[in-house]
Amino acid sequence: MKIYKNPKREVWGEIVSRPRLDLTKLNETVSTVLNDIRQRGDEAVKEYELKFDKAELTNLAVSEAEMDEAEKLVSNELRDAIILAHHNIKVFHISQRFVGQKVKTQEGVTCWQKSVAIERVGLYIPGGTAPLFSTVLMLATPAKIAGCKEIVLCTPPNKEGKVNPAILVAARIAGVSKIYKIGGVQAIGAMAYGTESVPKVFKIFGPGNQYVMAAKQHVSLDEVAIDMPAGPSEVCVLADETANAEFVAADLLSQAEHGIDSQVLFITNSEAKLNEVQAEVDKQLQQLPRKEMAAKALDNSCYVLVDSVNEMIDLSNLYAPEHLILQVKDYEQLAERVVNAGSVFLGPYACESAGDYASGTNHTLPTHGYATAYNGVNLDSYCRKITFQHLTEDGIRHIGRAVELMAEAEQLDAHKNAMTVRMHSLNIKD
C-alpha cells in the first residue's frame, strides 16, 4: 500500500483515483457476445456457457429436483444463518414502503403519487471465485416485498452444470421465480433481450466482474434499465487514536480479498495508529487463504496520515467510498458530516461484514465514486412512482389562464388549445 503523510490538498485527487484499465478489447468482446445472443438466443447462450464456464448444458433452467437436492447439501447451521439474514433484510426493507398522499395544489387541483412494482426483474449473482448467495437475499428480498410479479435469477454453473447449493437455498427462501444456469455477459444478454428459455426483464440488478458491468451498461443504452453503474468493490476506514488496530486491519483485508481490482483506503490523524495498523495488516494477510489476491488489491490502496478529523472526513467525501467505516471516538458526530458514501458503519463493532450479510441493510452499493450521485439498492429500486392529477371546474378556473399563457410563450398552440376548449366549455373568459 502507498503511504501518504500530510499530503497537500492538491495531491488528494491522486489519492482518491481508482485503477483504470484499457477496456477497448473487453468492450469489443462484450458487444460481440450480446449481439450473438440477441440473434440466436438459447443456442448462443449454451455455446458461451461451454466456452466460458466449461459447462455443457441441455437445459438452462434449474429444475425443482435440483432445488430439492440443494436443500440436502446445505447444512442446517448455514440454512439457519441464511434465514436469520433474510429476516433482518426483510424487516429493514419493509420499513421503506412508500405511503403516498393526495395534495391540493390549488382549489380544484389534486395531485398524488402511487408506487408500482416493476413487473419483471432480473438478478445476476456471481458464482466464480466466491459464490455470493448473500447477494441473492439482498436483491430478491426487496423485489418480493415491492411486489415484482416475476423474479428471474441467473448465476454461472460449475463444470458439471450445477449451481452452488447455497445460492439455490437462498433463492428459495427469498422467493425467486425462475433460476437459470447462465453466467457472465451471456446472462446479461439473455435477461436483456429474452431467449426461448429466459424471459426478457425490465430491469437488471447485481454485481459482477468487468465483463458483466460492461454488459449491463451496454444493454442499458437501448434495452433495459439497470440498478447502477458499478466497478470493483472498495472500503474506506477512518480511524483516530482510539481505534482498534486489529479490527481496522481485519476490515481492510475483508475488502481486499474480494478481488485483485478491489481497493482500500485507510485515513487517520494518528501516525502511531498508522504504523500499528500497517503492522497488523501485514500479520493478518499471511493468515488468509486468498492472500495473493488480497495482496494485489493492496497494491491499489493507500494509507493516509492527515492533520485532523476535519481532513479525514473531507478526504473521505471526496473519495465517495462504497463502504465507509468510522472507527473514531465521536463517530455519531462525524457521521452527520458524511455526504458521499454507499453504506456507513459506525463504531468499533460495526464491521463491513455485518452489512454484507446480516444486519439488514443492502450490500449492493455504488462504487468507483458513483456514491456522489447514486444510492445503494433499496425498495424504491424495484418500484416506479406514477403521478396522478385530477382537475375540477374550479381547477380549470384557477390554473387555466396560466397554462394558456405558458403554452403560448413556448409556441405550442395545440397545448394552449387543449386548455382553451375546456375554458370555453365552462364559459371562462381570459
N, C-alpha and C positions, 0 to 999 in steps of 0.2 A: 504493500500500500504506500502511496505517496504521502509525505508528511509536509504540511504547510504550517509554519509558525508565524502568527500575527501577520497574515497576508494583507496587503493593501486592498481596498475595495476594487481597484482596477483589475485585480487578479481573480476576483470571485467568479467571473464568467468562465474562466478555465476550470475552476474547482467544480462547478455545477454542470459542466458539459458531460454528455453521455458518449459512450463509444459509438463511432459512426463507421458503417461498413458500406462498401460499394455494392448496391443491390441490383445493379443492371441485369446481371445474368439470372439472379433469383427471380426478378420480375418477369423476365422472358419465359422462364420455366413455368411460373405460376399462370401466366396468360395462356400458354400452350395447353396446359392441363385443363384449365377451366373451359376453354373453347371446345376441347375434345369431349368433355363431359356434357356440355350443353348440346352437342350434336349427337352423341352416341349413347348417352345415358348409362344404364347399368353395365353394359358391355365394357365401356371405358373405365368405369369405377373398378370393376373386377380386375382389369388389366393393371391398373395403377396400384391396387392392393397387393397384387403379386409382385410388382416391381419394387414398391417402396416398403411394404410391411412383410413381404415374403410369405403372404398368406393366400392360398388358393381356395377361393370361396365359391360355393354353389349358390347359397342364399346369403343375401346381405343382412337380412333381419335376424335379430336374436329371438329364438323360439322360447315358448313357455317352459319347455323341458330344460333348456339351458338356464333359464331364470331359477327354476327349482333346484337344479344341480348346484348353482352358485350358493344358494342358501346353506347347503350342506358343507360347502368348502370354507365358509367364513365362521370363525369361532364365535361362540355365544358372547364372549367378552367384547370382541370387536363390534359385533352387532349391537350390543347394549350401548357402546360408545357412540355409534352412528345414530342410534335412536335418541340419545341424550342431546347430541349436537343438533339433530333435526328439530327437536322440541324447542331449543333455545333460538335457533334461526327462525322458526315459525312464530314464536312469541314476539320477537323483535320486529319482524316484517308485518305481522298483523297490526301492530300499533301504527303503521304508516298508512292505513286505509284512508282514502280521501272522503271527506264529508263536504259536499257542495252546498251552497245556499243561494237562494234567489235574491238578487239585488235590484232595487228600483233606482235606476239612474236618473230618471225624470218621471213625472206623473204620467202614467200610461206606458212606460217603457221598462220592461223587466228583462234582466239578463241572468244567465246562470251557466254552470259547467256540469257535465256528467263525465265520470271516469268510466271508460270502457276498455276491457281487456283486449290485447292483441289476440286474435283468434288462433293463430298457429305460429309457434316459436320454435327455433332450432337451437340446440345446445351442443357446443363442442367440448368434449372432455379429453384432454391429453392422456395418453397411456403409454408413453415411451419410457424414459429413464425413471419417471415417477408417475404411477397411475393415480390421478388426482380424483379419487372418489369423493373427497370433501367438496370439490367443485360441483359435483352432481347436486349435493344438498344446497349449495349456495345459489345455484341457478334454477333448479327445479322447484324448490320450496316457494319462493316468491311468485313464480309463474303459476303454481297451483292456487295460491292464495288470491292472486289477481283474477283468476277465473279463465285463464287461457284454455280453450277447448281442446287443443292438441299440442302436446309437448313432444318434440322429436329430438332424440339424442343420437349423436354419432361419436364413436370412440374407436381407436385402432385396435385390431385383434393382435394376438401373438402369432407366431409362425404356424401354430396348429389351428388357427382360426377361432380361438377362444378369447373372450373378453375377460379382463380381470374380474374375479367374482365379487370383490368388494364394490366395484363400480355398479354391478348389476343389483346387488343388495340395496345399495344406497338409492338407486333409481326406483326400485320397487317401493321403498319406504317413502320416497318423496313424491311418488305418483306420476312417473313418466309414462307417456302413452306408448311410444314406439322407440325401439333401440336398434341401431344399425352398426355393423362391424365395418366402419369406414374411418380412416384416419387422414390427417394432413389436408392438403389442398383439395383432394378429391371429395372429402367430406363437406367442405365449404361449398364446393361446386354443386354437389348433389342436393344440399339443402336450399341453395340459392335458386337453382334452375328447376329442380324436380327431376326425377327419373321414373322409370317404370316401378321401382320399389319405394323410393323415398319421396314423400310429398314435398312440394315447394312450400317454404315457410315465408313469413313476412318480416321476421327479424331474427338475426343470428347473434348468439351470446357465446362467450367463453374465451379462455386464453389459449395460447399455443406458441409454437416456435415462429421464427421469422417468416417461414413459408405460409403458415396459417394466417399470420397477421396481414401479410401482403395480399393473400387471397380474400380475406374479409374486406380489406379496403378496396380491392378491385371490384368485387361484386356490389359494394355499397354505392358505386358510382351510378349504376343504372338498373339495379335489380332488386335488392333488399336493403333494409336498414340493418345496422349493426349496433352493438352496445356502446362501443367507444373505440377510438384508436388506441393502440397499446403497443408496448415493446417489452423488453426484458424486465424482470421484477427487480425491486430496489427497496432499500430501507435507509433512513437517516436517524441516527441516535444523538440526542443532545444530553450531555452529562456534565454535572458540576462536581465539586469535591466530595459531595455526599453519595455519589453513585457507587453501586456495587460493580466493581470491575469484572467479576466473574459473570454476572448477569449480562453486562454490556457486551462482552466478548461472545457469549452464547447467542445473543440476539443478532450480532453482526454475522456470525457464521451460519446461523439458521437461514439467513437470506442468501449468503454466498453459495450455499450448496444447491441452490435452485438450478444454476447453470453457469457456464463459463462467461456468458454475456450479462450476468447479473451484476449489480453494483451496490456497494455500501458506502455510507458517508458518516464518519464519526466526528462530531463537533464538541469541543469542550473549552472551558475557560481555565482549566487547571492542567499545568504541564505535568505535575505528578500523576494525575489521573490518566493523562495520555500515555505516559510511559507504562503505567500499571496495566492499562487495557491492551496496549501493544504486546506486552509480555504474555498476558492471558490468552490473547488470540493465537499467538504462536504455539502456546501449550495445548490449547483445545483443538487446534487444527490437526495436530498429529494423531488425535484420537478418532477422527472422523473417517468412516468408510468411503465417503465421497470427497476426501481431502484434496485430491488432484483437481477436481472440478472447482471446489471452493477456492483453492489457491489461485487458479486462473481468474476467478471472479475478483479476488482481492487485488489483482494487478490493475483492475479498472477503478480501484477505490481509493479513498483518501482519509487520512487523519488530519483534522484541522484544529489548531490552537488559536483561539481569539481572545480579545481582552475582557469581554463582558458577556453577560447573559443577553443583553440587547443585541450584540453582534451575532450571537448564536441563533437567535430566532430570526433575525434579518437574513442571515445566510440560508437558513432552512426554508424560509418563504420564497427566496429566490430559486432554490433548488426544486421546490414543489414536489416532495417525495410521495411515492405511492404509500409507504408506511412511515410514520413518524413516531418515535419513542422518546418520551420526555422523562429521563431519569435525573431530575433536578429536585431540589428541596421544595421550591414553590411551584410545583407542576400545574396546579389548578390555575394559578395566576398567569403562568406562561401560556397555558392552553388558550386563554382568551385572546392571545395575540397571534394565534395560528390562522392564517388566511389561505394558504396553499398547501394542501395535503389530501391524500386519499382517505386514510384512516389514522387516527391518533391514539396512542397507547400511553396512559398516564401512570407514573409512579414505578417503583421497582418491580412490582409483581405482574404488571400488565405486559406480558411478552407478546410479540407479534404472533407467536404460535397460537395463543388463545383466540385471536381474531381469525386466524387461518382455519380454525377447526370448530370451536365450540362455544365461544362467548355469546354468539348470536348475530353479530354484525356480519356484513357481507365481505368476502375477501376478493371479489372481482372488482379491481380498482384501476384508476387511470395511472399510467406510468409515463416515463420519458418527458416529464414536465407538463403533461396534459392536465394535471390537477389544478393548474391555473384556470382552467375553463370547464372541466368535466368533473362530475362526481362518480362515485362507485355505483355498482348495480344496486337498485332498491326496488321497492314495489312499483313505483312510478315508471320504472324502466319497461315494465310489461303492460303499461296502460297508455291510452290516449285520452286527452281531455277534449271532449266535444262541447263547443259552446252553443247555447240556445238564446234566442231573444223573442219576446212577444210584445207587439205594439197594439194598443187600443186606439180608438179615435182620439182620445186625449194625447196619446203618444205622438200621433201624427201632428197634432196642433203644436206640441212643444218642440219637436225637432225637425219638422218637415221643411221649414224655410231654410234652416241651417244646412240640411242635406242638399237642397236645390242650389244654394249659393256655392257650396264647396264643389259639387259636381260641375257646375258651370265654369268655375275657376280652373278646373282641371281639363276643361273642354271635352267632357264626357256627357254629351247631350242625352244619350239613352239612359244613363244613370239618373240624370235630373228628371227625365220624363217618368221614370218608374215611381218617383215620389209625387210628381206634379199631378198625375192622373188620380192618385189617391186623395190628394188635397182637393182637387176639383170635385171628386165624388162626394166629399164631405162639405162642399161649399166653403172651403178655407181659402181665403184670398191672400196674395202676397202682402 
